[in-house]
Amino acid sequence: MDGPGIPAAEVLSLLRGTALGAEASSETLAVLGAGARRAVARSGDTIFHHGDQATTAYVLLSGRVQFVATDRFGAETILGYLGPGEVFGAASMFESGRRSVTAIAADACDLLAVDGDALFRAVAASKQLAFDLLAGFGRQMKQAMNLHRGDKPATRVAVIRDRRGEGLVDALAAGIAGYGLAVHRHRSGPATGSPGGDLPPGTRRLTEWVSDGLTFPPLDYLTDYDRVLWVIPADARAEAEKSFREALAGNPVLAEKARIVWLLAPGERVGPPSPAVRDFKVPAPGAGRPDAVDRRAVGRVVRDVLGLRRGLALSGGGAKGMAHLGVLRALDRAGIDFDLMAGTSGGALAGVPVAAGHDPDFCVTSFARDLTTPWHFRRLPRGKNLFLLWCFRAGRFDAMLRPYLHRWGLDQLPVPFSALTVDLVTGREVVRDAGDAVHAILESINVPGIAAPIVRGDQALTDGGVLNNLPSDVLVAKGAGFVVGVDVTRRMRAEFAGLTPGHPAAARPGSVETMFRVLEVLSSATNGQHVRAADLMIEPDTTTFGFADFDRTAALADAGERAAEEALPRLRDALAAFERRVLAG
């Protein structure tokens, strides 16, 4: 994982935008830089283990790190996640000298590793650095206690745009003001500099760099900003991405601050594939879209700026996943939308089309039509199960989903979606957040024992419910500060193939329905491990429905809608408390 030492000038540049170096003097940074080296970690790599000797502190330049505590019996608990700009691994050097937790790269991470001796010398020479480290320890304690997670709110926002983005900036300013915050707007350009001066408490500075829209400002102009939004017409993708890569090359701190806002032309439903930064898809002002669509799209940008990102996790459960559509219908009607979504198996099947912009009612009608058991299967014993088996074996799901999702990638959708699957080669869960959306669904719903593993490259992929049936933790790892989980398998009926406790049945269960039931039991059992990452749970009552009851999609959606409506008062209160906590700092 360790990399080479780096020049002092580069250390200064990298540290300036982080918690360790934001207030430190150049002399202090020079001491730190003398013992610093660049390091990288792939997703899933262990950066250090519980009990290791602590000789190095790390500055996270990009990616996210998960922290896991191990008790004396060997049981593990996920404490939380840290994002870019944070320092970790320093506290144990000042205490026992041994790591008290295990640090794992939740995403690919770019790190600055600082030698312990250099850190001690720098702290001894700078009270400010000691205070900054203590503040960082406090933030991490809040994280471990689940008091704060997600991205930091931005107070200084730079928007790079041409004339086509003016209406978007107006909407962005209005959205920020809608949270009771003052907005100080400033227009800039190549001939003017960055505005200086302190901001009154609660005020957000919104600076517009107005140019041809494809010219990136000088990097020193952006140093004082903690969010940079680049507004680009989607039809200028190729030229924009080239400029973007050149501007951000070798500057991972700025890359973490930067966002692309794609302006979609009339008739466009999805944006370009996501580059290596977070992006948003917003209908261009005047593109003829309904106002509600514009408000939702702009609202996602506003919540990103304010550190208020919401995530929605949808569990697996076969046909029971159709209850998610009713939950989504009720939330949509209540005006509650989300910034990112994740789903396993039936949750991916129901959630991806909605993330792509399809109305939940349209999805209910379409799934009910496309997956209703044909008459010739209904005449057979266990015909629903056999029909579902045939759908897998005949490749029917791909043909069914293509008219709705075309060749769109998950990273092109208006709402980013992560689909969970399991790789049988490594025995680990795989999070799909880019690439063909239909392929991601097929991998996630691929029931073991019913369908052969899907082989892609060196992976053999099967149903994500085997390891993670409720991917709320995935959303936390991706920066969601508030997560709603929807579990359609938590309430499981004590009945199988006519057998109930105390009432034996003469019929023997079939192999297909046995595999469905095994996956249902496994999914219900694993959900408990991931519920703790959700801030609020919605649990539709699906006990009277079977794993293959797709022809009862409308009734399942109604069950989901009832559960969501019942949860709405709790959800509104929890969201309001989350927003107050974050905006209060």
N, C-alpha and C positions, 0 to 999 in steps of 0.2 A: 504493500500500500504506500510506503514512503517514497517520496520523490526527491529530486535534487534540491540543494540550497538555491536561493534566488537572490537577485540583486537588491540592495537596500532600497533603491528608488521604487522598485516594484512592490516591496513589502509595504512601504508607506501608502502607495496607491490602493493596495488591497485592503489594508486595515482601516483606512479613513471612513469607510462606510459601514463599519461593524461596531458592535457594542464595546469591543476592546479598544478601538482606536479613535472613536468619534471625538473624544475630548482630550486625547493624549497629545503631549507635545511631540515635536519632531525628534527631540533628543530621546524621549522615552521609546518612541517607535523604532529608533535606530538600535537601541539596546535589545528590543524584542526581535528585530530583524536579524541581528547577529546570530540568533539561535533558531531561525525559522527555516522551514523547508515546505515545499509544495507536496501534497498527497492527494490521492484519489481513492475512492471506494466504490465498488460496484453495488448495485442494489442487492441487498441480502448479505453483504460482507459484514463481519463483526469487526468493529474498530478497536474495541477492547472488551475484555471479559471481566465479570465480577471476580474480585480477588487478585487481579493483576497488579503488579507494582506500578505506581503512578509516577511517571517521569516526564510526561508530555501533556500539554494542554492543546486543545484544538479550536481553531476559529472556522466556523462553517461558512464557506463562501457561496455555495449553491447546494441544493438538494435538501433532504430532511433526514434527521437522525431519530431513531426510536430508542427509548431507554426502558430496560427490563430489570426488575428487582427479583432476586432469588432468596427465598426464606431458608431456614435451616433444614427444612425437609426437602428442599430442591424444587418446590413449587414456584412457578414464575408468574409475575404480574407486570403487565405493561403500564408503566408510569405515565408515559406521554411522549411528545415529540417536540423537537426544536427545529426552527427554520433558519434560513440564511441570516448572517450577521451576528449570530449568537456564539458565545464561548462555552465550551464544555470540557470536562476533565480536569479543571483547575482546582475545584473544591477539595478533591481527595488528596491533592498534593499538599494542601495546607492543613489537612486533618491527619488521617491515619497513614497516608502514604500508599494505601491500597485502594483499588477501584471498588466502590460500593454498589455499582450497577454495571450492567452490560450495555454497551452502545452498539447499535446495529444500523447500517445505512438503509433507511426505508426507501430511498431513491438513490440514483447515482449521485455521489457527493464529491464536491471539490473542496479541499480542506487546506488550511494553513496550520501545520504542526509547529508548535512553539516549545522549545526545550525548557524544562523546568527551571534550570539554573538561570537562564536568561529571564524568565518570568519573575523569579524571586528578586533578581537585581533590579528589574524595571519597577516592581512594586515598592522596593525599598527606596527608590529614587523619586517616586511620584505618588503623592497622596491621592491625586485625582484618579490614577489607575486603580488604586486599592478600592476607592469608592465605586468605580465602574464595575469592578469584579463583584463587590458585595451586592450591587444592584442586580447584576446578572444572576447571582445565586438566589436572590429573592424571586426573580421572575421564574426561575426553574423550580423553586419550591411551589409557587402557585401552579405551575404546569403539573407537577406531580400530584397536587391536591385537586387537579381538574378545575382550578379557578380561572384559568385563562389558557386558551389554545387558539390556533389559527394565526393569521397574519397580524402584524402590528398595524394600527391605523396610520394613515398618511396625513400629515398636516400641510405639506408643500407638494403640490401636484403640477407637473409640467405637461401640457398638451401640445403636441406637434401636429399641425394641420394645415390644409389649404382652405380655400373659401368653402368647399363642400362640407367641411366639418363644423362650421360655425353653429348651426342648429343643434348639433350634438353637444357642443360645449354649453349652450344655453340650457339644454335639458339636464346635463350633468350638474351644473350649478344649482338648478332648481331641486334636483334630487338630493343634493347634500343639504341644502337649506331645509328640505322637508324633514330632516332629523333634528331640527332646531339649532343648527350650526350656522354661524356667520360665514360668508364666502367673500374673500377679497380677490377680485379679478384684476389681472394685469396682462396687458398685451405687449408682446415682445417680438423680436425679430433679429436678423443678422446684424443690424446696426445698433441694437440696444443690448444692455447687459441684464444679468439676473437681478431681480429686485432684492434689496437687502432689508434689514430691520427685523425686529421681533414682531411676533403676531400676538394680538390679544388672546386670552384663553378662549378655547372653543372655536377659534377662527381657522378656516382652511384657506390657504392661498392657492389660487388657481391661475396659473400663468399660461398664456397661449403663445406659442412660438409659431407665427404665421409666415409661411414661405410657400414654395411650390408643392409642399406636402410630401415630397420624397427626399428632401435634404435634411439630414440629421444635424442638430445643433452641435457646436463644439462640446467635447466631453466635459471640459472644465465648467461650462455653463450649467451642466446638469448635476454637479457635485452636491449642491445644497438641497436637491429635491429627493424625497423618499418615494415618489411614484412618478413614472414617466409613461404617458399614454401617447402612442403614435397612431394617429387616425389615418387609415389608408384605404382608398377604394379597392375593393376586392379584385377589380380587373387590372390593377397595377401590381399584382402580387410578385411577379418575377423581379421587376426592377427594385421593388421595395425590400424584398428579402435580401438581395445582394447588398444594398446600402446598409441594412440592419446588421448583417453579419460583419461587414467591414467596420461599422461603428462600435460594435460590442466585442470584437475580437480581443481576447486577452484581458477582458474587464468583467469578470463574473459577478462582481458586486453590482455594477450597473445593470447587467443582464437580469439580476433578480428583481430590480426595481421596475424594469421595463415591461410594458404590455402593448400588444397590438390590438387596435380596434378596427376590424374590417367593416367597411361600409358596403352593405349588400345592395346590388342594383334591383330594380323591380323584377319580380318573378324568381329571384334567387332564394332558395330555402336554406342552403348551407353555405359555409365559407370555405376558404382554401384549407388544405391540411395544415395543422398547427406547426409553426416553427418551434425552435427550442425555447420559446418563452410562452407565458400565459397569454391567451388571446380571447377576444370577444367578437361575436357576430351581431351586428346592429344594422337594421334597415336604414338606408340613407334617408335623411330628412326629405320629406316630399316624395318618397318612393311609393306612395299609395297604399301603405300597409295600415291595418287598423291601429288606432292609438294604443290599445291595450298591449299589442305586440311590442310597439316601440317602448312603452313604459317598462315592460318586463326586461327587455334587452338592455336598456339604459340602467335599470335598477341593478342589474348584475355588475355593471361597471362601478356604480356608486358604492355598492356593498364591498367590492374589492378595495376601493380607495379607503373606506372607513373601517376595514377589518371586520366586517359583519357577514362573511360568507356562510351560507347555509348549505348543508348537504342532506340528501335523502337516500337512505339505504333500503333496498327492496330484497326481501328474502326469497329463497327458492321454495319449491313446494309443488312442482308439476302444475296441473290445471289450477290448483289453488292460487297460483300466482296471478290469475285473472282478477282476483280481489284487489290487486294493486291498482287496477284501472279505476275502480270505484273510489279508492282513496285519492287518487290523482284528480278525479273529477270533482270531488268535494273540496279539495284544497284549491284547485283552480277557481272554482266558483267563489271561494272565500277570499281570493286575491293573494294567496300565499304561494309563491313560487320558489325555486331553488337555483343555486349557482352551480352545483355539481351533483351528480347522481352516481350510484353504484348499485349493481344488482347481480344476484347469483341465480342461475338456472331460470326458473319461471319469472324471477324478478328482472332478469335481463331481457327475457322474451317480451314482457309487458312494458318494461321501462324504456328500452332503446327507441321504439317508435315514437313515444311521447317526447323523449329528449330530442328527437329529430323534428318535432313540430307538429306531429299529428294529434288531433283532438282525442281525448280519452274515449268519448262516445263513439267516434269513428273506429277506434281500435276495438272496442267491445263488439261492434257490429261485424267488423272484419274477421276477428278471431272466431266469433260464434259461427260465421258462415264457413270459414276456411277449415275449421277443425271439428265441425259436427260429424259424428260417426255416420258414414254412408249406410243406406238401408241394407246392403248385402252383408256388411259387418254386424249390423244390429241383429241379424237373424242367427248369428253364431253365439255359442256360450262365451261369456267374457269378451264380447265383441268390441267394447271400447278399448280394452287393453290390447287386443290384437290389432285394432286400427292404429293405435299409437305406435305399436311395434313396427307396423308396416310403414308408417310415416318416417321413422328413423331409418329403416332398412332401404327404403326406396328413395331417400334423399328429398322427401317432400317439403321439408321445412325451408330448404334453400329456395326452391321454386315458389313457395308461398310468400316468403319475405321480400324477395327481390323487387316486386312491383312497388313496394312501399319504401324500401331503403336503397334501391338501385345499387350503385357501387360506392356509396358514401362511406367515409371512414369515421370512426368514433370521434376523432379529433376535429372533424368538420361540422359536427352537430351544434346547434345553437346552445344546448346545455351539455357540457362535457360529461361523458358517461364512461365508467369503468366496469367491465364485465369480468367476473371471476371464473376461472377454470383451474384445473389441477393437472400438473405434469406428472405422469406416472414414472418417468425416467428418474427425476430427482426427488419425487415425493413431496413437492412443494406447490403451494398455490401460485397461480400466475394471474397478474392483473393486466387485462387488456384495456388500454386507454387510447390506442391509435390503431390504424389499420381497418380493414374491411369490417363494417358493423355486422353484416350477416354472418360472416365467419366467426366473429366474437360470440354471437348468440349461439350458434351451433356448437361451439366448443363448451359453452357454459351449461347448455341443457343436455349434454351428451351422457345419458344415463348409463352407468356402468352395468355390464351384464346384459343390457338390452341392445346397446349400440357399441360397435368396436371403437376403440380410442381413435381420435382424429390425429393423424401424424402430420406435423408441420415442422420441417427441418429436423432437429434432433429432439423434438418434444412429442410425447404421446399424451393427448389431452382428453380429459373426461370431466364429468359434472363437477362444478365448483363447490356444490353442497357437501362434498366429501370432507372438505377441510374448513370451509368458511361459508356458511349458509346465510349469514347476515353481515355484509361487508361494511359495517359502520366504521370500523377501525381504519379501513382504506380511505374513507373520506377525511378522517382526522389527519391521517398521514399526508393528505393532499392539501391541507390548509383550511378545512372547514372548521369554523369556530363553534358552530351549533349543528347538531346532527339529529335528524328524525329517523327512527328505524321503523319499518313496517314488517311485522312477522306474521306470516300466514300459516305457520305450522306450530306455533307455540301451544295452541289448544289442539290436542290430538285425541280423537275419539278412541275409546278402548274397544275397538272392534276390528276384526280382520277376517275377510272371507266368510262371513256369517258367524264367526266365533266371537263371543263376548265373555267376560269373566263370569264363571258359574253356569254358563249355558253352552255346552259343546254343540258342534254341528257335524252333520254326517259328511258334508262335502269337504274334499281336500283342496287346499289352496293351489292355484296354478303357479308355474315358475315365473311368469311375467308379472303377475300381481304381487308375488313374493318379493321380486326385485324392487318394484315400486314401493312396497311397504318398508323394505329395508332402508331405502334411501330416505323415505319420509321419517322413519325413526332416527336415523343418523342425523338428518338435518335438524330435527327438533332438539336433539341432544347437543349439537355443536352450537346452536344459536345462543345458548346461555353464556358461552365464552366471549361473545362479541357484543352482547347487549350493553355491557358497561361503557362502551364507547359512545352509545347513543344518549342524548340528553332527554329525549322523550320517545316513548314507544306507542305505536298504534298496532293493535292485535285483532284483526277481523276474526269473527267466529266462523271458521270453515269446517267445523267438526262433522257436518252432515254431507260434506262433499268428498269425492274420491280423487286420487292422484290423476286419473284419466278423464275427469268430468269436464272436458272442454266444451261439450255441447250445453253445459249449464253456465257458460261464461256470463250471461246477463245477470243471473242470480248471484254468482260470485261477486260481480262488480257491485251489486246492490249491498251485499254483506260488507264489502270494503268501504262503501260510501257511508253506511250506518256507523261503522267504527270510527271513521274520520270525523264525522259530524259530532259524535260524542266526545272526541278528543279535542275539538276546536277550542273550547274555552281554556283548557290546560295549555294548548299549544300557543295561543295568543299571549297568555301570561308569561310563559317561559321565554318566548321570543322577545317580549318587551323587557324582561329582566336581563337577558343576554345583551340587548342593545344598550341598556342603561349602564351595565357593568363595563362594556368595552369603551363606550364613548366618554365615560367618566375617568378612564385611564386607570 
